[in-house]
């Protein structure tokens, strides 16, 4: 059943396990350094003067806050006014309250 000529397996030394762990850790550190070294800087780290118009609003917390305020003001204005979206197609923008009234009236009639 067992081969009498076979030698018993040698135990792995603790030093060998430690050396493998150190080498794998070193490989991981070098890989992370190389990966992060070649990355381009994030747009918010650049000066606002160097950014394109699409990215300028992201430059600082103040510019992000201003862009958000302008967006909210524009949306509030759109939610309260009448306007043409596409005059040729006959698509209009209605205040939300009026649009809800029209939907209710449309469904009550059916």
KAWO-V984910 format. One record per backbone hydrogen bond with DSSP energy under -1.0 kcal/mol. CO is the residue of the C=O (numbers start at 0). NH is the residue of the N-H. Records with the same first field share a line. If there is no record, write none. Layout:
CO=NH  NH
This chain:
2=5
12=16
13=17
14=18
15=19
16=20
17=21
18=22
19=23
20=24
21=25
22=26
23=27
24=28
25=29
26=30
27=31
28=32
29=33
30=34
31=35
32=36
33=37
41=44
42=45
46=49
51=55
54=57
55=58
59=63
60=64
61=65
62=66
63=67
64=68
65=69
66=70
67=71
68=72
69=73
70=74
71=75
72=76
73=77
74=78
78=95
82=92
85=90
90=84  85
92=82
94=98
95=99
96=100
97=101
98=102
99=103
100=104
101=105
102=106
103=107
104=108
